[in-house]
């Protein structure tokens, strides 16, 4: 007799198209709660503190689905029933994608991100394949996807009218609007939002300035600047951008994990910066900051859908343009796909003489990983060839961008998905590269600069938060090694955007000027920035500004951009307006 309820439930699952859909929805919500819980324990050190607050957001999500489902049943028109059920399916798929993006990158899936990446289907599929590391994981993934498609397909073709009364529909509608007043408003709101709220959330950072406001800002006098005479050095230079290299990976830089002993040893043989910041939260922004000298804050003019690279491609004030004018040979080498987000075209427009990506002949026949990239060791070997074959009439500036340590952290040697293993691999490859540079005499008149594009896209641990506070999300390592440098720790704060003015000061003999928020740290510390502009993946509309020990937040909102919380004693909001309008006082 006890088996009868089980048999009844089994029949409902097999023959009822609605019940499996309900279980699928509840499963997605449960997984959302799981993600919130593991992150709240790791970051906030508390149990259930985010899940309790997220309940009302997800209840509203359920009520929304209920409204669409029951209205579809009430309708006499087939096309309307079909459209509403299709909307239910679309909402559930948005939630599924949102949870994958949240779990992998700690950001939400939004309409703007959909428009940004919809044309990068091959890169998305390539990334998805990296998550399937074995035959069994592929089999399980195929089974799960097949079951989901079966559930969604059966629901879509269901054409039975509901017998629910209008009173029940009114109750669901009341729940939909009533939960709006029960949802808490707090700092972690972007993560608590249900997937539909997040997808259609207002992206205030994309609101443009009005013409009158922009003209007013552009008419204001230039910021005060300080000017210096250039040093006029002409060393060979390598800028090594290590994907996702973070403070917590290094014992030297954080005292936490010891995954990069080679990098730590190399850094101690040069100058290492223990208070360095990324102005970026992804590779795209990191390259803009490092190579244009501007924090990658979206311009306040034009179309919100304009890709970031296109917004920073017209300036002649870039690292490669500067070095070309100083008669350097400039090259950018990566094993990644330069077609992703238009990176290759952008690199050409900002001035590099040579640009190579995954399709370079040197990588033919090599095993590929995410972004069609060969392992880091292949990039380093290709760089050595370029250095040795380069004609010596000009000094060289070589930019190397690694890929192996990109999320989802697939170790090229073992094929295991492990952040520790892949960073240990990258560290060993870096150590071999440095030894090879020594063997060809590069450091006789050359310097290697090692920096990250951004902090890894994973939650900050409680240990990180204790050590660095919320700035943990922006802190990254930076070091430079070469002739005359030996174990000098630089504790002064600098950031990625300071590389351009620093190179200008070091390599040019001209008089040059910087504003208060630009720094010069090459060949020695010359000018500290008053404030550093950083970003956070959990608050994409905000700019986080660090001025000494003080922190400030500016919410980007076109003409109505404003401070969130404390206001600084000086006009940082005006600085943000000038940056977003391309009014740079450095020259």
Residue, then its C-alpha position, 0 to 999 in steps of 0.5 A: x500500500x505504501x507504494x501507491x503514492x509513489x506510483x501516483x507521483x511517477x504517473x504525474x511526472x510522466x503524463x503531467x506536463x506542468x509538474x516537472x516544470x514546477x520541479x525544474x523551477x524549484x530546482x533552479x531556485x534551490x541552486x540559487x540559494x546554494x550559491x548564495x549560501x556558499x558565498x555568504x559563508x566564504x565572504x561574510x562568514x555567516x550562515x543563511x544571511x543571504x538566503x533568508x533575504x533572497x526568499x522574497x525575491x524568488x517568491x516574486x519570481x514564482x508568482x510571475x511564472x504563475x501569472x503567465x501560466x494561469x493566464x495562458x490557461x484562461x485564454x481562448x486564443x491558441x496563439x496567446x496561450x502558446x506565446x505565454x507558455x513560451x514566455x514561461x520557458x524563456x524566463x526559466x532559460x534566462x534563470x538557468x543561464x543567469x545561475x551559470x554566469x553567477x557561479x562561473x563569473x560572480x556577475x549577473x546575466x543582463x540584457x546588456x551582457x546578452x547583446x555584448x556576447x550574443x555574437x560570440x557563440x563560438x567562444x561561448x561553446x568553447x568555454x562550455x566544452x572546457x567545463x566538460x572534462x570527462x566522458x562521464x561529465x559529458x554524458x551527464x550533461x547530455x542527459x540533463x539537457x535532454x530531460x530539460x528540453x523534454x520537460x520544456x517541449x511538453x509544456x510548450x505544446x500543452x493546450x489544456x485550459x486551466x480550471x482555476x477560478x479568477x479568485x485564485x488568479x487574483x491571489x497570485x497577482x496580489x502575491x506578485x505585487x505584494x512581495x515587492x514591499x517585502x524585499x529588503x533593500x541592501x548592499x547585496x541587492x544585485x545578488x539577491x535579485x531574481x533572474x528576471x529583475x537582474x536581466x532587465x535591471x536598469x543599467x544606469x552606467x549606460x545613460x548618456x550625458x545630455x548635450x548641455x551637461x557635456x558642454x558644460x563639463x567640457x567648458x570647465x578649465x583643465x585640472x591642475x597638473x604637475x610636470x616633469x622632465x623625462x629620463x630618456x632611457x631606451x631599454x628593451x621591455x616586456x609587459x607580461x599580462x598574466x590572466x587573473x593573477x591575484x594577490x591570494x595566489x602569492x605568498x609574497x604578496x598576500x601571505x595566504x596561498x603559496x601557489x606561485x613560488x617562481x613568481x615570488x622568487x622572480x619578484x624578490x629579485x626586482x621591484x615588487x608593488x604590494x599596494x597595486x590595483x586593477x582598474x578593471x574587473x575583466x580582461x577587456x577593461x584591464x587591457x584598456x587601462x594598461x594600454x591607454x592609461x584610462x580607467x575603463x569606465x564606459x564613455x558618457x556619450x553615444x550608444x550604450x551598446x557600443x563595445x568597450x574597445x570601440x570607445x577607447x580606440x580613437x586616442x593617439x595617447x596609448x602605450x604603443x603609439x607612445x613607443x612608436x614615436x620613441x622609435x620602438x618596435x611594438x608587438x602584442x602576442x597572445x595564444x588567445x582568439x583575437x576575434x573575441x570582442x574585436x580585440x585584434x582590430x582594437x590592438x591595430x588601431x591603438x598602434x601595435x606594429x605586430x599582433x599575433x593570436x591563436x592562429x599564428x603558424x607557430x601554434x599549429x598542431x598544438x592542443x587548444x584550450x579556452x579561446x582556442x589558446x595553446x598553453x602558456x609555455x607555447x606563448x613564452x617559446x614564441x616570445x623568445x623566438x620573436x626576441x631573438x629574430x627581431x632586428x636590433x636597430x630598435x629597442x623592443x616593447x613586447x606585450x604578452x597576454x597569457x590565457x591558461x589561467x582563465x576561468x574555468x581553470x583547466x590545467x593544461x598538463x593534467x586536464x583537471x579543473x583546478x585553480x591551484x593546479x593551473x596557477x602552479x602550471x603557469x608559475x612553472x612556465x613563467x619560471x622557465x621563461x625568466x631563465x630563458x630570458x637570462x640565457x639570451x642576455x635579455x636582462x643586460x638591457x631589458x626589463x620584464x614587467x609582470x602584472x594581472x589583467x584583473x583579480x580572478x573572477x571568484x568570491x573573495x575569501x574571508x581571509x582576503x577580506x580580513x587582510x585587504x577589506x573590500x579592496x581585495x576585489x581590486x588588488x593585484x600583484x605587479x613586479x618589474x625585474x631587470x638590471x640594477x633591481x633587487x628585492x625592493x618592495x614598493x608600498x606606495x599605491x599605484x594602478x594599471x593606468x599609471x603604466x602609460x605615464x610611467x613609461x612616458x617619464x622613463x623612456x622620453x626626454x620630453x617634458x610631460x605632465x600628469x594630473x593629481x590622479x595619475x602616478x609615475x613609478x618608473x624607473x623609480x617612484x616619482x608621483x603618487x596618484x591622489x586617488x585610484x579608480x576601481x570597479x566591482x563585479x557586484x556593483x557594475x554601475x558604481x566606481x569605487x575610489x580609493x584616496x589613501x585610507x579613505x574610500x568613496x563610491x560614485x554611482x554612474x547615472x549620466x547627468x545625475x551621477x552622484x556619490x553613494x555615502x560619504x562625499x570626499x573633500x575634493x571634486x572626484x565627481x568632476x574627475x569622473x565626468x571629464x574621464x567619461x567625456x574623454x577630457x584628459x589633462x595629461x599630455 
